[in-house]
Amino acid sequence: MAPSYENLPLEDEEFDESQIDFTDLEEQYQVRLDEGLDAFVVIDGLPVVPEDNRAKLIKFILRKLNSVGRVKDDGVFMPLNEETGQTEGFAFVEYSAPAEAIHAVKQLNGTPLDRKHTMVVNKLTDIDRYGREGRVDEEYHEPQIEPFQQKEHLRSWLGDPEGRDQLVMYRGDKVGVFWNNKEDPPEQVVDRDNWTESFVQWSPQGTYLTSMHAQGVQLWGGKAWSRQKRFSHPGVNLVDFSPNEKYITTWSHRPLQVDETHPVPSLSLEEDGKNYIIWDIATGKPLRSFATLDVPTSTDAEGNPVKKKMQWPTFKWSSDDKYVARMTQGQSIAVYELPRMNLLDKSSIKIEGIMDFEWAPATPRRDGVKTYEQLFCYWTPELGSNPAKVGLMSVPSKEVVRTRNLFNVSDAKLHWQSEAAYVCVKVDRHSKSKKSLATNLEIFRVREKGVPVEVVDSIKDTVINFAWEPKGNRFVLITTGEIPAGAAVPPKTAVSFFAPERTKGGAVGNFRHIRTVDKKNSNAIYWSPKGRFVVVATLQSQQSFELDFWDLSFEKPKEEKEDKDVNANLQLMATAEHYGVTDIEWDPTGRYVTTVASAFRHHMENGYHIYDFKGTLLREEHIDRFKQLLWRPRPPTLLSKEEQAEIRKNLRNYSKLFDEQDLAKKNTANRQVVEARRRLLEEWQAWRESQIEMLKALGAEIELNGGRVLKEEDGAVEEVEEIVEEIIEETEEVIG
């Protein structure tokens, strides 16, 4: 077939190239700039220096560039201005791998070089991607500043004039936030269906309420309970906040799957295959992501493999949010500096055999140490001929400030006191035959010179629970004997109370045993957040549901002799029971304590009880499918120690004022009830009169209470009284 020339222009016609479509050729031969340039970054914000100083500047910035990856040989190109003979203030850098370029952008962007210069790092492909096709206007336009919009006050609940606390309840498919009203039903603040898909969680200072969803985590707050932040993490299972609410960790048992064809908001290819993401709450952006480490397998005495549970939280925070650390069991601890998430001193801390570690929950104040530091405590088991060890390490210096050798150790648990004044290491020791266990307590006195260690070894049985008094120096522990093989009923437990001896100089003396209560079933200890009061309970048991309310500073009558040797006066205030109790939690002020029978554990008589600190039951409610009750935490007080001491000194005067307010509120409530009843009675009387008038108009007889009948005859009303006798009960007794 001959070709058609109909659409070709004639020789004498003018040829218009703009009418020809070249898109197919452009797509076929377009240079893919993104391919092969992923390892390049552009460094801006550099000092402008003469050509003679260029090599020196390159050497200087290479120190920082190589801290996150390996720059290729001659991988830094710093152009010169031909007219001035000086550098242009930027440079192109080629890394060995694209992943290193991504790390450079995340960790080096915004790094100060000196007082006047801050390094700005961007991927070369991003500059090309966002700068092509006219996306960057050549002409400068002044940015439009949006008008200021007042945001919600995220801590407005603290201004409640009655000083009430809030709590969240998750029951059925509903999640609600309520005011606590002592004996009265909680007052609803907000209540929503399907607010979460698994559970809810408060942030440590109560600013946010966390809801869990298949696509990630959401934070809620403010008076309107609007969404404040959203963190995309498909399949998320657990979350953990830093103590000061600056950061949040999300974890999923399934590795993330991120690709460019199905992007996930806020996530990049760097998060692909990772399980953990650490986020900056203020910006909502991920700081760094990690994969789950393989947990070393162990074997029991018979050589069978033992499956270990995952430790949560895996990433543990220092008390001031400056560091977060993760342990590789048996090997090392990796400490990261925030917010850059760079490894401290570019290397992990090698600790052979390490089993566990815990940060101090407050900034330590060691004797004679004036420089800044954070402390963490760790322990290692016996390795060959080397004994087990407990150590205290200072960060950022990585100096081991105290160690202690231990022998015949089966297990150890680390317990910090809330103000980092002490750390107690609960050591389970086995006999030489390894057939029996005993426990002793190694108490490190952190604030005393040289960090002395006090040993409490008067404990014959195994300690199954230990708890320090918050903001205090007393502790409670629960012990039990050996569990017989095949025993259907767990052995009885004993509850022991310890307090320091009184000293003349005001220093804390040695810890001394106060009392032991035997033949109990208790397995849990819950201190009031303000100290002094403690609930010792039996949780998740099918045989016992005991709740014992103890006061360790009971004011005894004058005629009773006090123990002046120890800093404690122990008194059992009340005993209660809550069938099926699974969870116990104090409110942040220490005035109330709640017990919960959660549907997460069982489906028998789910609901909650609220007690005061003395153990008086104020309210109980049985709710089908009741899952959670969590008190809203409060941030640390802004009052100084002197102001707090003044309040405690005049507490009786304040209590009188509060009692008057409570009485006035109660009288107001009673008056409202009386007025409501009177109003209802008046409405009833008015309705009754209207009905009588209507019946009169119809000529009907009206029978009233008492048997009286009203008759309408010739306009006159005759009142007839009828007496009715009724035998209530009749008995017959024969007298012989």
C-alpha positions in Angstrom: 0.0 0.0 0.0 1.3 3.4 -0.9 1.9 5.8 1.9 -0.5 8.7 2.5 0.9 12.2 2.2 -2.3 14.1 2.9 -1.2 15.5 6.3 2.3 16.5 5.3 2.8 20.3 4.7 3.5 21.4 1.1 6.8 22.9 0.3 5.5 26.3 -0.2 3.5 26.2 3.1 5.1 27.7 6.3 6.0 24.9 8.8 4.7 25.3 12.4 6.8 23.1 14.8 4.5 23.9 17.8 1.7 21.9 16.3 3.7 18.6 16.5 3.2 16.5 19.7 6.6 15.3 21.0 5.4 14.0 24.4 6.0 10.3 23.4 9.6 11.1 22.4 10.2 13.1 25.5 9.0 10.3 27.8 11.1 7.8 25.9 14.4 9.8 26.0 13.9 11.9 29.1 16.9 11.8 31.5 15.9 10.2 34.8 17.6 12.5 37.2 16.3 10.6 40.2 18.1 7.5 39.2 21.7 7.4 40.3 21.6 10.6 42.3 20.0 9.3 45.5 23.3 9.3 47.3 23.9 13.0 46.7 23.1 15.8 49.1 23.4 19.5 48.9 24.9 21.4 51.9 23.9 25.0 52.2 24.6 27.7 54.8 28.4 27.3 54.6 30.8 30.1 55.2 32.0 32.0 52.1 35.8 31.7 52.1 38.7 32.4 49.6 40.0 29.6 47.4 43.0 29.1 49.6 40.8 28.2 52.5 38.5 25.9 50.6 40.4 22.7 51.4 40.4 23.6 55.1 36.6 24.1 55.1 36.0 20.8 53.2 38.1 19.0 55.8 36.1 20.7 58.6 32.7 19.7 57.3 33.8 16.2 56.4 34.1 15.5 60.1 30.4 16.1 60.5 29.4 14.5 57.2 31.3 11.2 58.0 29.6 10.9 61.4 26.4 9.6 59.7 27.9 7.7 56.8 30.9 7.4 54.5 31.5 10.2 52.0 33.2 8.9 48.8 36.8 10.0 48.0 36.7 13.4 46.4 32.9 13.3 47.1 32.7 17.0 48.1 32.4 19.5 45.3 32.4 23.1 46.5 32.1 25.5 43.6 33.9 28.9 43.3 32.6 32.2 42.1 34.9 33.2 39.1 34.4 36.9 39.7 35.2 37.0 43.4 37.4 33.9 43.7 35.4 32.8 46.8 33.2 29.8 47.5 29.4 30.1 46.9 28.4 29.0 50.4 27.1 25.6 49.4 28.6 22.2 48.3 27.5 19.0 46.7 28.3 15.8 48.6 28.2 12.1 47.4 27.8 9.3 50.0 28.5 5.7 49.4 24.8 4.7 49.7 21.4 6.4 49.4 20.5 5.3 53.0 23.5 7.3 54.3 22.3 10.4 52.4 18.9 10.0 54.1 20.6 9.8 57.5 22.6 12.9 56.7 19.4 14.9 55.9 17.7 13.8 59.1 20.6 14.1 61.5 22.7 17.0 60.1 20.1 19.4 58.8 20.1 22.4 61.2 23.5 21.6 62.7 25.3 24.7 63.9 28.8 25.2 62.4 29.6 28.3 64.4 27.7 31.3 65.9 26.9 32.7 62.4 26.4 29.6 60.2 24.0 26.7 60.4 24.2 23.8 58.0 21.2 23.1 55.8 21.1 19.6 54.2 18.8 18.4 51.4 18.7 15.5 49.0 19.7 16.5 45.5 16.8 14.6 44.1 14.4 16.6 46.3 15.8 19.9 45.1 15.3 18.8 41.5 11.9 17.3 42.1 10.4 20.3 43.8 12.3 22.9 41.8 11.4 21.7 38.3 8.4 22.6 36.1 8.1 26.1 37.4 7.4 25.1 41.0 9.9 27.7 42.2 9.0 31.2 41.2 11.9 33.3 40.0 10.4 36.4 41.4 10.3 36.8 45.2 6.9 37.1 46.8 6.5 38.1 50.4 5.0 35.2 52.3 1.5 35.6 53.5 1.2 35.3 57.2 -2.0 33.7 58.3 -3.9 35.5 61.1 -3.3 34.2 64.6 -5.8 31.6 65.8 -6.2 30.9 69.4 -5.7 27.2 70.2 -7.4 25.3 72.9 -5.9 25.3 76.3 -4.7 21.7 76.8 -4.6 21.9 80.6 -7.8 23.8 81.2 -9.1 21.0 83.4 -6.6 21.9 86.1 -8.6 25.1 86.7 -11.7 23.4 88.0 -12.9 25.5 90.9 -13.7 22.4 93.0 -10.3 20.8 92.4 -11.8 17.7 90.9 -10.0 15.1 88.9 -11.0 13.6 85.6 -11.1 9.9 84.6 -11.7 8.1 81.4 -13.9 5.0 81.2 -13.9 2.5 78.3 -17.0 0.3 78.4 -18.5 -1.6 75.5 -17.8 0.5 72.4 -18.0 3.8 74.3 -15.2 5.9 75.6 -16.0 8.8 78.0 -14.2 11.4 80.1 -15.9 12.3 83.4 -15.4 14.4 86.5 -15.2 12.5 89.7 -17.9 13.6 92.2 -17.1 11.5 95.3 -20.2 9.5 96.2 -22.3 11.0 93.4 -22.2 9.6 89.8 -19.4 10.9 87.6 -20.3 14.0 85.6 -19.9 13.5 81.9 -17.5 15.7 80.0 -17.5 13.8 76.6 -18.7 10.4 75.5 -18.2 8.9 72.1 -18.8 5.7 70.3 -15.9 3.8 68.7 -13.3 6.3 69.9 -10.7 3.6 69.9 -10.2 0.2 68.4 -8.2 -1.5 71.2 -7.5 0.6 74.3 -7.0 4.2 75.5 -4.0 5.7 77.3 -3.2 9.0 79.0 0.1 10.8 78.4 2.3 11.0 81.5 1.2 14.5 82.5 -2.4 14.2 81.3 -2.2 16.6 78.4 -3.4 14.0 75.8 -5.7 11.1 75.6 -4.4 8.4 73.2 -6.6 6.3 70.9 -5.4 3.3 69.0 -6.5 2.5 65.4 -5.5 0.2 62.6 -3.8 3.1 60.7 -2.0 4.6 63.7 -2.3 6.7 66.9 -4.3 9.8 67.6 -3.9 12.3 70.5 -6.9 14.2 71.8 -7.3 17.1 74.2 -8.7 20.6 74.9 -12.2 21.5 76.1 -13.7 20.3 72.8 -11.7 17.1 72.9 -10.5 17.7 69.3 -7.7 15.8 67.6 -4.4 17.4 68.4 -1.9 15.0 66.7 -2.0 12.0 64.4 0.8 9.5 63.9 0.5 7.1 61.0 1.8 3.6 61.9 -0.3 0.8 60.3 -0.9 -2.1 62.6 0.3 -0.3 65.7 0.0 -2.3 68.9 1.7 -0.3 71.7 2.7 3.3 72.5 5.0 4.9 75.1 5.5 8.5 75.9 8.6 10.3 77.1 8.2 11.6 80.7 7.8 15.2 79.6 5.5 14.4 76.6 8.0 15.6 74.0 8.3 12.3 72.2 6.3 9.1 71.6 7.3 5.6 70.6 4.9 3.4 68.5 5.5 -0.3 67.9 3.9 -2.9 65.7 4.7 -6.6 65.7 4.4 -6.5 61.9 7.2 -4.7 60.0 6.1 -1.7 58.1 5.6 -1.9 54.4 6.3 1.5 52.7 6.6 1.9 49.0 6.2 4.8 46.6 3.2 3.3 44.9 1.3 3.1 48.3 2.7 6.0 50.4 1.9 6.2 54.1 1.5 9.8 55.5 4.7 11.1 57.2 6.6 7.9 56.5 9.4 7.4 53.9 11.2 4.4 52.5 13.6 4.6 55.4 10.8 3.2 57.7 10.2 0.2 55.4 10.7 -3.0 57.3 10.8 -1.3 60.7 8.7 -2.0 63.8 9.5 1.0 66.1 9.1 4.7 65.2 10.1 7.5 67.6 8.1 10.7 66.9 8.5 14.3 67.8 5.0 15.2 69.2 5.3 19.0 68.5 6.0 18.5 64.7 4.3 15.2 64.2 7.3 13.9 62.3 9.3 10.7 62.8 12.8 11.1 64.3 14.1 7.6 63.7 12.8 4.1 63.1 14.1 0.7 64.2 13.5 -3.0 63.6 12.8 -5.5 66.4 16.0 -7.2 67.6 16.2 -10.9 67.8 15.8 -12.0 71.4 18.5 -14.6 72.3 16.9 -17.9 73.1 17.6 -19.7 76.3 16.9 -23.2 77.7 15.5 -24.5 80.9 17.2 -27.1 83.2 16.1 -29.9 80.9 17.5 -28.2 77.8 14.1 -27.2 76.4 13.9 -23.8 74.6 12.3 -21.0 76.6 10.4 -18.3 74.8 11.1 -14.9 76.4 8.6 -12.2 76.5 9.3 -8.9 74.8 10.4 -6.2 77.2 8.1 -3.1 77.1 9.0 -0.3 76.9 11.9 -1.4 74.7 13.2 2.2 74.4 13.6 3.7 77.8 13.7 7.5 78.5 15.9 9.5 80.8 13.9 11.6 83.2 14.5 14.9 81.3 13.8 13.6 77.8 17.4 14.2 76.7 18.3 10.5 76.1 16.5 7.3 75.0 18.2 4.0 75.2 17.7 0.4 74.0 19.4 -2.7 75.2 20.7 -5.5 73.1 20.4 -8.4 75.6 23.7 -9.8 76.6 25.7 -7.3 74.6 25.3 -3.6 74.9 23.1 -0.5 75.5 22.7 2.1 72.7 22.1 5.6 74.1 20.6 8.2 71.7 20.6 11.9 72.1 17.4 13.8 71.5 16.1 15.3 69.3 18.7 14.4 66.7 18.5 10.7 67.7 22.3 10.3 67.1 24.2 7.6 68.9 26.0 9.1 72.0 29.7 9.3 71.1 28.9 7.4 67.9 29.1 4.0 69.6 27.0 1.7 71.9 28.1 1.0 75.4 29.5 -2.6 75.5 28.4 -4.4 78.7 29.0 -8.2 78.4 26.0 -10.3 79.4 23.7 -7.4 80.3 20.2 -8.6 81.3 18.3 -5.4 82.2 18.7 -1.7 82.9 16.6 1.2 84.2 17.0 5.0 84.1 16.8 7.0 87.3 13.2 8.4 87.3 14.5 11.9 88.4 17.7 13.8 87.9 20.1 12.5 90.5 21.9 14.7 93.0 25.0 12.7 94.0 27.2 14.0 96.7 29.9 16.3 95.4 28.8 16.1 91.7 28.0 19.5 90.3 28.0 18.7 86.6 25.0 17.6 84.7 24.3 13.8 84.6 21.7 11.2 84.2 22.1 7.7 85.8 21.0 4.2 84.8 21.4 1.0 86.7 22.1 -2.4 85.1 23.0 -5.9 86.0 24.8 -8.8 84.5 24.7 -12.5 85.4 27.6 -14.8 86.4 29.8 -15.5 83.4 32.2 -18.4 83.9 34.3 -17.6 86.9 33.2 -13.9 87.0 30.5 -13.0 89.5 27.2 -11.3 88.7 27.4 -7.5 88.8 25.2 -4.5 89.5 26.4 -1.1 88.2 25.5 2.5 88.1 26.6 4.4 85.0 26.6 8.2 84.5 25.5 9.7 81.2 26.9 11.4 79.1 30.3 10.6 80.5 29.6 6.8 80.4 31.5 6.6 83.7 30.7 3.6 86.0 30.3 5.3 89.3 29.5 2.2 91.4 29.6 -1.6 91.0 28.8 -4.5 93.3 29.6 -8.1 92.8 26.9 -10.8 93.5 27.2 -14.6 93.8 24.7 -17.5 93.2 22.3 -15.2 91.4 19.3 -16.7 89.7 17.6 -13.4 88.8 17.6 -9.7 89.7 15.1 -6.8 89.5 15.9 -3.1 89.6 13.6 -0.8 91.6 14.3 3.0 91.6 12.8 5.2 94.3 10.7 8.0 92.7 13.2 10.8 93.5 16.3 8.7 92.5 17.6 8.8 96.1 17.8 5.0 96.2 17.8 2.0 93.9 17.0 -1.4 95.3 18.3 -4.5 93.5 16.1 -7.5 94.4 18.4 -10.4 94.1 17.1 -14.0 94.0 19.8 -16.3 95.1 19.9 -20.1 94.8 21.6 -22.5 97.1 24.6 -24.5 96.0 22.4 -27.4 95.1 20.1 -25.0 93.2 17.1 -26.6 94.9 15.9 -23.6 96.9 15.7 -19.8 96.5 16.1 -16.9 98.9 16.0 -13.2 98.3 18.1 -10.3 99.7 17.9 -6.6 98.9 20.9 -4.5 97.8 20.0 -0.9 98.4 22.2 1.7 96.8 22.1 5.1 98.6 22.7 7.3 95.6 22.9 10.7 97.3 25.3 9.7 100.0 29.1 10.0 99.5 30.6 7.1 97.6 27.1 5.6 97.0 27.2 3.1 99.9 25.2 -0.2 99.6 23.0 -1.5 102.4 22.1 -5.2 102.4 18.8 -6.4 103.8 19.3 -10.2 104.0 16.8 -11.1 106.7 14.3 -12.4 104.1 14.0 -16.2 104.1 11.4 -16.6 101.4 11.3 -15.5 97.7 10.1 -11.9 97.2 7.4 -11.7 94.5 6.7 -8.0 94.7 8.5 -4.9 95.9 7.5 -1.2 95.9 9.1 2.0 97.2 7.0 4.7 98.8 6.7 7.6 96.3 8.5 10.7 97.5 9.5 8.7 100.6 11.9 6.2 102.0 9.8 3.3 103.1 9.0 0.2 101.2 6.7 -2.9 101.2 7.4 -6.3 99.9 5.4 -9.6 99.5 7.1 -12.9 100.0 6.0 -16.5 99.4 7.3 -20.0 100.0 8.2 -22.5 97.4 5.3 -23.7 95.2 4.9 -27.5 95.6 4.9 -29.4 92.3 1.4 -29.9 91.0 -0.2 -27.7 93.7 -3.7 -26.6 92.7 -3.8 -23.7 95.2 -1.0 -21.2 95.3 0.9 -21.0 98.6 0.1 -18.3 101.2 2.0 -15.0 101.1 3.4 -12.6 103.7 3.4 -8.8 103.6 6.4 -7.1 105.2 6.8 -3.4 105.9 10.2 -1.6 106.2 11.2 1.9 107.3 14.4 3.7 108.1 15.6 4.2 111.7 15.3 7.7 113.2 18.5 9.6 113.6 19.4 12.7 115.5 21.0 14.5 112.6 18.0 14.1 110.3 19.9 11.7 108.0 18.1 8.6 106.8 19.1 5.7 109.0 19.4 2.0 108.1 16.3 0.2 107.0 14.5 -1.8 109.6 11.7 -4.4 109.5 8.5 -3.1 111.1 6.0 -5.9 110.8 5.1 -8.9 108.8 1.5 -10.0 108.2 1.4 -13.8 107.5 -1.1 -16.1 105.9 -2.3 -13.7 103.2 -3.1 -14.2 99.5 -1.8 -10.7 98.5 0.3 -10.3 95.3 0.1 -6.6 94.5 1.2 -3.3 96.1 -0.2 0.1 95.2 1.2 3.2 96.9 -0.6 6.5 96.9 1.2 8.9 94.6 1.7 11.2 97.6 3.1 8.4 99.8 2.0 7.4 103.3 -1.0 5.2 102.3 -0.7 1.9 100.5 -3.2 -0.7 99.2 -2.0 -4.4 99.4 -4.3 -6.5 97.2 -4.9 -9.8 95.5 -5.4 -9.5 91.8 -6.6 -11.9 89.1 -7.3 -14.7 91.6 -10.3 -17.1 91.6 -10.1 -17.7 95.3 -9.4 -14.4 96.9 -10.2 -10.7 96.3 -8.6 -9.0 99.3 -8.0 -5.2 99.6 -6.1 -4.0 102.6 -5.7 -0.3 103.2 -2.7 0.6 105.3 -1.4 3.9 106.8 2.3 4.1 107.6 2.1 7.5 109.4 -0.9 6.8 111.6 -1.4 9.4 114.3 -1.8 7.3 117.5 -3.6 8.6 120.6 -1.4 10.2 123.2 -2.0 7.4 125.6 -0.6 4.8 123.2 3.1 4.5 123.0 4.8 5.2 119.6 7.8 3.4 118.3 10.4 6.3 118.3 13.1 4.2 116.7 11.6 4.0 113.2 10.1 6.6 110.9 6.7 4.8 110.7 3.4 4.2 112.6 1.7 1.3 110.9 -2.1 0.9 111.0 -4.6 -1.2 109.1 -7.4 1.2 108.3 -9.9 -1.0 106.4 -10.3 -4.3 104.6 -12.5 -4.8 101.5 -13.2 -7.2 98.7 -14.0 -6.7 95.0 -14.9 -9.9 93.2 -12.8 -10.4 90.0 -10.6 -7.4 90.6 -8.0 -7.1 87.9 -6.6 -3.5 88.1 -6.1 -0.9 90.8 -5.2 2.8 90.4 -4.9 5.8 92.6 -6.0 9.2 91.5 -3.1 11.7 91.1 -3.9 13.5 94.4 -4.0 10.4 96.5 -7.6 11.0 97.7 -9.3 8.2 95.9 -8.4 4.7 94.6 -10.4 2.7 92.1 -10.6 -1.1 91.6 -11.7 -2.5 88.3 -12.9 -5.9 87.1 -11.9 -5.6 83.4 -13.5 -7.4 80.4 -10.0 -7.5 79.0 -9.3 -10.3 81.6 -12.7 -11.9 82.2 -16.4 -11.4 81.6 -17.7 -11.9 85.2 -19.3 -8.9 87.0 -17.3 -6.3 85.1 -17.4 -2.8 86.6 -15.6 -0.6 89.1 -15.4 0.5 92.8 -14.3 3.9 94.1 -12.8 4.1 97.6 -11.4 7.0 99.6 -7.8 6.7 100.9 -9.1 5.2 104.2 -10.8 2.3 102.4 -14.4 3.6 102.6 -16.4 2.5 99.7 -17.9 5.6 98.0 -19.4 4.1 94.8 -19.7 0.9 92.9 -21.1 0.2 89.5 -21.5 -3.0 87.5 -21.3 -2.4 83.8 -21.3 -5.0 81.1 -18.1 -5.2 79.0 -16.4 -2.6 81.2 -12.7 -2.5 80.1 -10.8 0.4 81.5 -10.9 3.2 84.1 -7.9 5.5 84.1 -7.4 8.6 86.2 -6.1 11.6 84.3 -2.5 12.4 85.5 -1.5 15.8 86.7 1.7 17.7 85.7 4.2 18.4 88.4 3.2 21.2 90.8 4.5 24.7 90.2 4.7 25.4 94.0 8.1 25.5 95.7 8.9 23.2 98.5 8.5 26.0 101.0 5.0 26.8 99.6 4.0 23.1 99.8 5.3 22.9 103.4 3.2 26.0 104.3 0.1 24.3 102.9 0.7 21.1 104.8 1.3 23.2 108.0 -2.1 24.9 107.6 -3.9 21.9 106.2 -6.5 21.8 109.1 -7.5 25.4 108.3 -7.9 24.6 104.6 -9.9 21.4 105.5 -12.4 23.4 107.4 -13.0 25.6 104.4 -13.4 22.5 102.2 -15.8 20.9 104.7 -18.0 24.0 104.6 -17.9 24.0 100.8 -18.9 20.3 100.7 -21.7 20.9 103.2 -23.0 23.9 101.2 -22.9 21.8 98.1 -24.8 19.0 99.8 -27.4 21.4 101.2 -27.7 22.9 97.8 -28.2 19.5 96.3 -30.8 18.6 99.0 -32.6 21.9 98.4 -32.7 21.2 94.7 -34.2 17.8 95.4 -36.9 19.3 97.7 -37.7 22.0 95.2 -37.9 19.4 92.4 -40.3 17.3 94.4 -42.4 20.3 95.4 -42.6 21.3 91.7 -43.7 17.8 90.7 -46.3 17.8 93.5 -47.7 21.2 92.4 -47.9 19.9 88.8 -49.7 16.8 90.0 -52.2 18.8 92.1 -52.9 21.1 89.1 -53.4 18.1 86.8 -55.7 16.4 89.4 -57.9 19.5 89.8 -58.2 19.8 86.0 -59.3 16.1 85.8 -61.9 16.5 88.6 -63.4 19.6 86.9 -63.6 17.7 83.6 -65.3 14.7 85.3 -67.7 17.0 87.1 -68.6 18.5 83.7 -69.5 15.1 82.5 -71.7 14.3 85.5 -69.5 11.4 86.6 -69.1 10.2 90.2 -65.5 10.7 91.4 -64.1 8.3 93.9 -61.3 9.7 96.0 -58.8 8.2 98.4 -60.5 7.2 101.6 -63.7 6.1 99.9 -65.3 9.5 99.5 -67.6 10.0 96.5 -68.5 13.3 94.9 -72.0 13.5 93.2 -73.2 16.3 91.0 -76.9 16.9 91.7 -78.8 20.1 90.7 -75.6 22.1 90.9 -74.9 21.0 94.5 -72.1 18.7 95.6 -72.9 16.1 98.3 -70.1 14.4 100.1 -70.7 10.8 101.1 -68.3 9.1 103.5 -68.0 5.4 103.3 -66.0 3.3 105.8 -64.5 0.1 104.6 -63.1 -2.5 107.0 -60.4 -4.9 105.9 -59.0 -7.8 107.9 -55.2 -7.8 107.5 -54.4 -11.0 109.4 -56.3 -13.4 111.6 -54.7 -16.0 113.9 -56.3 -18.6 116.3 -54.5 -19.7 119.4 -55.8 -22.5 121.7 -55.0 -22.1 125.4 -55.0 -25.3 127.3 
